[in-house]
């Protein structure tokens, strides 16, 4: 009986580690893609010519205009948020599985 209970803990620990690793990998990949696109994004706004506060305000206005008149243009933003959500869910699930393992073994 103790062997079966111990193997269940090991499986849970392995699953927690895998979920944690996949969640962190997804977050790092998403962050890397955002960092790679950031200079292009700033150049398209004309930050050098306008200044950062003005360019940020224009970007926010552009976002709301796209939200009002072209909702399909915001699908990439929604997809990026879903990726971040799934990554955070994986990280939290992995941490919960690892935490249960440590609490039960104490």
N, C-alpha and C positions, 0 to 999 in steps of 0.2 A: 504494500500500500504506500509506503514511504517513497519507493522508487517511482511509482506512477505520479505521485504528487510532485516530486522533484523534477520529473521530465516535463510536467505541465508548466512549472516555473521557468525551466530553461527555454521552452518554446515561447513563452510570453516575453522573456528577456530578449530572445533573438528577434522576435517580431517587433518589439519596442525599439531595438537597435536599428533594424532595417527601416522602420518608419521614420525614425529620427534622422537617419542618414539621407533617406530620399527627400524628406522635407527640407533639410539644410541644403542639399544639392539643388533642389528646385529654386530655393530662395537665392542662392549664390548665382545660379545661371540667370535668373530674372534680373538680379542686380547688375550682373555683367552686361547684359543686353541693354539695360537702361543707361548704364555708364557709357557704353559705346555710342549710343544714339544722342547723348546729351549735347555734345558740341554741335552736331548737325541741327538739333532743335534750337539751340541758342543762335546759331547763324541764320536760321530761317526767320527768327523773330527780329533780327536787326538790333541786338543788344548793344553792339558797339556804337551805333548811331543814336539810339534813343536813350540809353541808360537802363539799368536793371529794373527800377520800380515801374517805369513806363512800359517797358517790354512785358513785365509780369502782368500788369493790368490789361494790356492788350491781349495777352494770351488767355487770361480768364474770360474776357469778353468774347474772344473767338470760340472758346469752349462752350459758353452759354448759347452763342448763336448757332453753333453746330448742334447742340442739344435741342434747340427749339425747331430748327428748320431741316436738319438732316440727321435724324436719330440713328440711321444705319451707319453713319460715319464713326460713331462712337463704339461700335462693336469691338474693335481691338482693345479699347480701354476696359471694356467689360471682361474680355477674355484675360487680360493681364490681371485684373482683380480676382478672377476665379482661380488663376494659377497661384496667386499669393494666398488666397483663402485655403486652397488645397494643401499648399506647402505648410502653412501655419497649423492646419488641422493635423497633418502628418506629424509635425514636430510635437504638438501637444499630446497626441495619442501615444506617440513613442515615449514621451516623458512620463505619462500616466502609467503605461505598462511597466516601465522601469521602476517607477516609484512604488507601485504595488509589490513588485518583487522584493525590493529592499525593505519595505515595512513588514511584509510577511515573514521574511527570514530573520528579522530582529527578535 
